Amino acid sequence: MIPETQIAALRAFNRLYTRKLGLLNPRLDSSPFSLTEARVLYELAHRSDPTAAEITRVLDLDPAQLSRTLKRFEARGLVETVPHPGGGRSRPIRLTPAGREAFAALERNTRDAIAGLLTALPTGKREILLAAARSIGEVFEEAPAGAVTLRDLRPGDLGWIVHRQAVLYTQEYGWTQDYEALVARILADFVQAFDPTREAAWIAEQDGRVVGSIFLVRGDAPDVGRLRLLYVEPDMRGRGVGAMLVQACIERARAVGYRRLELWTNSILVAARRIYQRAGFVLVDETAHHSFGHDLLGQTWALDLD
């Protein structure tokens, strides 16, 4: 059963969204058209001679409502019907020159209205809004997401990694801010003593969104590297992102001459341990400890690179 708080949150978003975009106004974007009429015009402009049944299906409209809308359009000289190319009874519909001109004016008005809305937002809020809009579209349309790619660090990535790891480990395991402090120290040390010939970092990204990261740092011995701070966003787990990051770390470790790659983790991080095992790491040490507000079993895993 869906919690009432979640239902209320989505309803509140709907009220805000429809008000901000003026969707409740009798005429859309200072045009002579209602929202429904504008959507019908849009479909007619972007489809090749569709039938009324096709428009009804695409917009999930009542057939009688669409019929009344098309009659109004026809009376205003905006649409016309043409004979079915195959001799069928359904007559395709197309915009007349006047209809195309009316749609072009509507498009200009709508574009200007959205541009004004975005211009009024600070850059940071605008980026948040656009990212959220893409996410909502993917959820409802089930649009195929883009490929996951790996890239180097950019300004802001380190702060984001500290934030996301702290949030996720608190949500999933109840760890305290001691873990956030640990991640911050690790990354500060990485930046301050960075050796590009022996160390590296990767950000996993999909459609401009950070979905994971990993770091290769120097170990205690010259021929030993350390894999650190692997993380993958929850909705991307099980899709090979973690394995991609670990493999990139292994390949770089070999390329720079490390003979052994080590990592430290905790036994409760089951999904991560499976990734390490599949990559060839073996457990070499276990030590109980109390950290981050919990009794944990720390583990050291290692991979021979020779």
N, C-alpha and C positions, 0 to 999 in steps of 0.2 A: 504493500500500500504506500502511495506517495505521501510523504509528510506534508502537512498543511503549510509549513514554512516554505517549501519548495514551490508549491502551487502559488502561494502569495507572491513569491519573488518573481516568477514568470509573468503573473498578471500585472504586477507593478511595472515590469519592463515594457509590457505591451502598451500600457497606458502612456508611459513616458515616450515611447517610440512613435506612437501614432500622433501624439501632440506635437512633438518636435518636428516631425516631417509634414505636419499639416494634413494628415490623411483623413481627419474628421471634417475638414472643410467641404462645403458642397461642390466647390470647384477646385481642381488640383493645380497648384502652382500658377494661379492667376489665369488659368485657361478656361475655356467654356465647357470643359469636360470634368465629369466626376472621376473618382479613382477607378471604378469599374470600366467606364468608357475609355479612359486612358490606357488601361491594360489591354482592352480589346483592340484599340488602335495599334498598340505596340506589337501584338501578335500578328495582326494583319500586315504590318510593315516588315516583319522579320520572317514571315513564312511565304512560301510560293503558292499562291492561290489556295489557301486552306478552305475547307468546308466549315459550315456552322457546327457540325458534329465534332470536328477536330478542335475548334476553339472552345467549345463547351467542355470537352474532355481535358484539355490542357489547363484551363482556368478553373475547372470544377464549378462551373456556373449552372444555374437552373436554365434549361433550354428555353423556357418562356421568357426569362429575363434577357437572355442573349438575343432572342428574336425581336423583342421590343427595342433593344439597343441598336440592332442592325437596321430596323425600320427608321429609327430617328436619323441614323447616319445616311441612309439612302435618301430620305427626304431633304437632307441638307447637301446632297450631292457629294458625299465623302466616300461612298463605296458603290460598287456595282457588282453584279453577278455575271458569270460567263458560263457558257455551255460546258458540261463535263467532257473532258477530252476522250473519255471512253464511252460516252453515250449514257452514263449513269444518271440517276435522278437527282443526286446531290449536286447542287450548282456551286462551284468554287466562287470565293469572294475575293475581291481585290480592291485596293484603294484607288480612287480616281486621282487625277492630278491635284484636285482641290484637297482630297484626303491626305495625299502625301505632303502637301504644303502645311496642312493643319497639324500633321504629326511632327513635321520638322520644327514648327513653332513650339509645340509642346515639349519636344526634346530640349530645345534651347532654354526654355523656362525652367525645366526640371534640372538641367545641368547647372544653370546659374544658381538655383536655390540650394542645391547640394554643395556647390562650391562656396557659397556664402556661409553655410553651416560649418564646413570644414575650416574655412579661413578664420572664423571666430574662435576656433579652438587653439590653445597653445600646441606647439609641435608634439610634445610628449603625449598629451591627451588625444591628439589626432591619430598618432600611431597606435595607441591602445584601442581606440574606436575601430580603426580599420582592421586590426588583427582580430578583434572580437567579431566583427562582421564576417570575416573570412571563416572563422571557426564555426559560427552559427550556420553559415551556408553549407559547410562541409557536413555538419550534423544532420541537417534536414534534407539536403540533396544527396547525401552519401556520395559526394564527388570524390573521385580518386585523388588521393594526396600525391604530392610530388615525391621524387626520390630523396632519400636521406643522403646528404653529402657531408664530408668532413672538411673543416677549414681551420686555419690558424686562429690564435686569439686576437680579439679586437678590444678596444677600450670599452669597459663596462662588463666584459665577460666574467672577470674574476668576482666582482661584486654580485653578479647574478648567480654564479655557482655557489658562493657562500650562502646566499639567501635560499636558493632552491634546496640545497642539501640540508640546511637547518630546518626548513619547513617540512620536507619529506620525512626526515628521520624522526622529527617530533610527531608527525601525524601517524607514521607507520609503526614506530617502536617506542614512542614516549620518551625519547632522549632529551636531555636538558640542553641549555645553552652552552654547556661545556663543550659539546660537540661543535657548535657553531664557532666557538673560539678556536678550537683545534683546526678546523678547516681554514679559518682566517689566517692563523699562524703559518700553516703549510703553504698557503698561496703567497703570503707576504715573503716568506723565505725563498720561494720559487722565483719571484720577481727580482728580489734584491741580489740573489747570487746566481742568476740565470747564466747557464753555459750553453750557448746554441750548438756547440759541438757534441754535447752529451745529454742534452735535455730537450724536451718538446712537449707540446700540448695540442689537443684536438678538441674542437667543438663539433658535435653532430647537429646538423641543421636540416629542417624540412620546411619548405615554403617560407623561409625567413624566420622561422621559430627555432630557438635553441631547444633540443630534445635530449641532450646528453653531453658528457665530456669525460676526458681522461688525461692523465699527466704521466710523463716519463721523467724521473729525476735521478740524480746520482745516488748510488748506494754507499755503504760504509767502506767498500773496497773498490779499487779502480776498475775492476772488471765486472762489477755488479751494478745493475740498474734497478730502480724501484718503480713499480706501477702504483699510481696513487689516484685516489678520489674518482674512481669510476662511478658515474651516476647516469641513469636513464629515466626520463619522465614516465610516470606510471602508464599513461595511455599508449606509450611506444614500446613497452616491454613485450617480449615474445616475438618481436619482429626482426630480430637480428641486429639491432642497433648496438647492444652491448658487445656482441661478438665482433662487430665491425671495429669498434673502438679498441678492444683488446688486441685484435689482430694488427691494427695500425701501430700500436705501442710495441708489440713484439717485433714487427718488421723494422721499426726504427732502432730498437735496441740492438738487433743484429747488425744493422747497417753501420752503427757508430762503434761497434767493436765490443759490446758487452758480451760476456760469456755466460752470464746468469741473470735472470730477471726474477725479482722477489716482490711480494706484496703482503700487506698485513690487512686482515679483515676480522670479522667476528662470525661465530658459528650461526647466529640467527639470520645472517644475510644469505639465505639459501639460494635465491635466484642468481646472485652474483657468483657464489661458489660454484654453481653448475657451469657458468660461463667459463670460469677459470679452469675447471676440470676438463671441459671439452677442448680447451686450447692447449692442454698438455701439462698444466701446473699440477704439482703434487704437494700434499700437506707434509710439512717438515717439522712443525712445532705447534704446540697448543699451551696456552697459559691462561688461567683464570684471573680475572681482574674486575674491579668495581670502577666503572667509568660511566659518565653521562647519566648518572642516577640509577644504574642497574648493575646487577651481577652478570658479567659476560664471560664468554670463552673466546679469548683472542687466538687467532690462527695466523701462522706464517706459511705461505705457499711459495713454491719456487719452480722455475722452468729453466732447464739447461738449454743453452742456445747453440752449443757446439754441434 
